[in-house]
Amino acid sequence: MSPNTRPVETPVQLVPLVCPRCANFLPAQPGEVAWVCDQCGQGLLLGGSPLALRPLDVFCSASVRHGQRGRPFWVMPGRVSITSRTTYKGDESRAAREFWAAPRLFFVPAWECALEELLSFGAALLKKPEPMAAGSPVPFLPVVTPPEDVQALAEFLVISLEAERRDAMKELKFDVTLDPPQLWVLS
Ligand SMILES: [Zn+2]
């Protein structure tokens, strides 16, 4: 970022972070966008226009061990259609088309993590999805990624996966169509 560019400032909106179901105060920290009320168990998402708390289903994977703090992911099936993939050297386009021929389950990390971490978790789960079986509620890391960011991050994951192939990719044109994301807490 050059010294002259500053982030676009959005007007501050104050939203009472009180569970709409049981009136419990949510111990929300700046930057967080989703919670489970620790009193009544209601999942809540802060978003939309006007900014408000809305009910959100939060699924906790049965694979999270007792005493462990789970990691939140936005999870949804996505269809990728590659319209053009060119390379400098080698050609893995056939493998690429085969991989994306079927819908894939996308996992976008929703806790605060570095981009490299986001890509490595997301790409590993895209290649080898975790079985999705819901279990009992568990504590989880704060959710900071709003669902509006999921499309761009899923596209980033596709680029990252394609760049990882053994050929030298030059250019990739593609579309990603995602189903609405669900919030899952995984181990
Ligand atoms: Zn509540």
Residues whose N, C-alpha, C, O or C-beta is under 5 A from the ligand:
A	BS01	ZN	C19 R21 C22 A23 N24 C37 Q39 C40 G41 Q42
